[in-house]
Amino acid sequence: MINVRLNDEKTAVVNLDQTLLPGEIKYSELKELDELYEAIFSLRVRGAPAIGIFAAYALYVLAQKIKPDSFESFQKQVLTLSARLDSSRPTAVNLSTQLRRMERLVSSMQDSPVPEILDAMHREAELIQQEDIQMCRAISEHGLSLLKPGMGVMTHCNAGPLATSHYGTALGPILLAQERGFSPKAFCCETRPLLQGARLTSFELYNAGVDVTLICDNMASIIMSEGKIGAIFVGCDRVARNGDTANKVGTSGLAILAKHYGIPFYVCCPSSTIDSACPSGEHIEIELRNPGEIKEMFFESPVAPEGVKCYNPAFDVTCSSLITGIITERGICTAPYNESLNIFTKR
Ligand code: MRU
């Protein structure tokens, strides 16, 4: 199932609303700036690659409504729309990478009539999605080379087909292993507070017939200590030049545990998630979200006193020294990441 696409008239982005899963499968048609912004902000579309694809389509949909009197006014309005979409979430670099790509395309067509620019924007957004499908497939193959039949694989949050266009990144090797008869045993952390692991990852793996076990986040250590985990695969939202990696909050804790138990820890990363302008993890902006997600969401009544303070960072940074390998579409990078990522991202 393709979770992000254009409608037949190409006037709206059709999005599978991830906030309703697994209970309800609902596709929404989104065409207004505020609702497109809200879909990213509220995680109706989520996962770094999917956000980037969604934003590229969104910009194309919005650009069609501009009534320009010159190229300059068209470009100015595209940039304003793009900036607004870009401000919806700060950590996943794919959002700004794909919007900048669309902006560069517009800038390069200043001698073309607007209908031609719009056609080119449509093609570019589709190309971004096609590239993502190929990247995920290649990452899945590279990741699969690290798995042995029947191996226990732990993952966190959701880096599956829902977070991309197909296969996913961290779930790709597990799904491919299942297809090829490797019978992997997946363990997915529920991923508090928004439960992407419980709602989305267990849903995707279970539907694919994978032997998947859901655990609470605080059970990761005991499962590792019991020898059930042969490798950990996670996705990522932004990779700095030195290999420090931002991913869903809780990821760095798993990496620290993995080091303690001697379990290899892999980050799956399409090149669109590598931020070569970012030297190290401390430069990555971490999104802070509403405390209500911790205290109220998913509970019938609040689970903590109304006035109690909550701290709700949506991501954390895993130090590159804890990462066994970064699996990109071009192969598996190892330390020193300053060198290997540089080689793997050169086009
Ligand atoms: O807040 P989310 O659900 O968008 O966070 C998503 C993650 O942390 C994923 O692991 C990451 O985006 C990689 S998706 C291939």
Boltz pocket constraint, residues with backbone or C-beta under 6 A from the ligand:
constraints:
  - pocket:
      binder: B
      contacts: [[A, 43], [A, 45], [A, 46], [A, 47], [A, 48], [A, 49], [A, 92], [A, 156], [A, 157], [A, 158], [A, 159], [A, 160], [A, 163], [A, 164], [A, 168], [A, 169], [A, 170], [A, 196], [A, 234], [A, 235], [A, 236], [A, 237], [A, 247], [A, 248], [A, 249], [A, 268], [A, 314]]
      max_distance: 6.0
